[in-house]
Amino acid sequence: MLANRTSEQFRLGFMSALEVDGRGFVGGLLVTTRSGRPLEFQCTTPVRPDRTQEILYGRTLRAWVLGELIGSTLFSRVSIKPDLVVVHDKQMLELRNHTQTPVAFLAETGDDRATTHGRIISGRQLHFHQDHPGDSDFVESRVHLLPGQADLQEPMERVREALTETVKTVLTR
């Protein structure tokens, strides 16, 4: 079942991950109000697959690490659940197979990589997991809840900056 909140409580999640040389990936999830005010932030410690996992997962390794391991961990940690999670990496759409909440990939401006079930929201192309076509309709039915010129990229940049600071802090210890 998709999230069912009143319009006043519509919350957005912004999830990103950084690859840290030799240490794997660090991920972060920022939950905001519909206007972008932060409500909660969680991040992971570095997640690095071992050689056996690299062999066994093959081409699906990145989706497994980013979507299932990091994404699911972050989503389970936040106490304030978002109604929609926006991700920076297409591989993170894998998270959608592990939650009831819609997940959308925020394509770069001018990115015309064809995926099914896309929507343009606030001038940005959102792509949804191909196995969950109803997510696009769910978002379309709630797009009126976002401010007219909502910038979906700016909160994603905040997540990436927070992760960069976290990594700096960890590496200087």
N, C-alpha and C positions, 0 to 999 in steps of 0.2 A: 504494500500500500504506500502511495506517495505521501509525503509530508502534508499535514492538514492543519494549517495555522490560520489565524485571522490575518488580514492584510497588514495590520499594525506590527505583527511579529515576523514578517517575511525576512528571513535571514539568508545571507550569502556566505559561502565558504570559498576561500581562494587557496589552492594547494599548489605547491611547487617543490622542486628538489634540485639540489646542486650536487654535482659530482666533485668529490674532494680527492685530489691526486693521492693514489695509494691507499685511501681509506674507505672508498665506496661512496655511497650517496647519503646525504642528509636531507630530510624532508620537513616541510612546515605547512601548517594549516591555520589560516586566519579566518575567524568567523566574524562577520560584520552585520550591522543593521543594513537595511535596504539602501540607506544613504551613504554607507561606507564607514561608519563609525565602528571601531574595533570593539568586540565583545569578549573574544578569547583567542589566544594563540597557543599552539602546541608545536613542538619540533622533536625530531628523533635524534638519537645518537647515530653515528655513521653505520650504515648497513652495507656490508660487502659480501657478495656471494663467494663461496669457496670454489675451487677448481672443479670439484665434482658437480656442484650445482650448475656451473657454467656449461659443463658437458651435457648434463641431463636436460637442462632447459633450452639449450641451443638458442635459436632465434627468438624464443619467447621469454628469455631471461630478463630483459629490461622491463617488459610489461609486468612480469611477476614481481620483480623487486619494487618498481615504482608504484604499481597499482595495488597489488595484493599485500605485500609486506609493509611498505611504508604507508600507502594510502589507507589500508584497513586499520593499521595501528593508530595513525593520527585520528581517523574518524571515530574510533572507539574511545580515544582519550578525551575528546572534547565533551564537556558537559552540556554545552549549548549546541544542539544539532542544527546545521544549516538546512534550508529547504532546497538549495541547489549548491553543488560544488563545482567551481570553475577551476580547471587545471591548465597548466602551461605546456604540458607535454602530452602528445596524443597517446603515448603508451600508458599514461595514468588513467585513461578511460577504463582500464581493467578494474579499477575500484568499483565501478557500477555493478559488476558481477558479485560484489560482496556487501552491497548495501541496497536499501530500498529507495535511497535518495538519488534523484537525477544528478548525473555528472556530465559536464560539458567541457570540451576542449576549446580554448580561446585561441583562434587562429590569428596569426600576424596579419596586419593590414596588407591586402594584396595577395594573401596566401590563398591560392585557388585549388589546393590539393583536394580533390574530390572525395568527399565522404558522404554517406547518406545521412538523412535526417538533420540537416543544417538549418540554422535560423540566423537572421541578422538582428542583433539586439544592440541598440545604441551605436549603430554604425560598425559593429564588430561581428565577425562571423563566428558563431558557436556551432560546433559539431558534437553529435551525440553518439553513444555506443550503438553500433548497428543492430545489436540484439535487443535493444530497448527503444523501439521507435516511439513509444508513448511519451518519452521524456521531452521530446521536442514540443509536443502538444501541451504538456504540462507547463513548460516554460512560457510558451506563447499565451496561455490563458492567464499568466501572472505577470507578463511584461509590463502591464499598466501600473504595477506596484513599484516599479523602479522610477527614480527621478528621470525626467525627460532626457537629460544629457548625461546619464550615468556613465562613468568611465570605468569599464571593467578591467582595463589594463593597469590602472594606477594601484589598486590594492594588491595586484599580483606583484608589482614592483616592490611594494612594501614587504611582502613575504620574502622575496629574494634578497632584499637588503638586510632584513632581520637574520636570515640564514647566513649571509656573508659575515655579519657581525658575530654570530654564534660560532661559526667555524674559526674565525680569527681568535676568539677567546679561548676555544678549546686547543688550538694549535700553539698558543703562547704559554700554556700551562706546563 
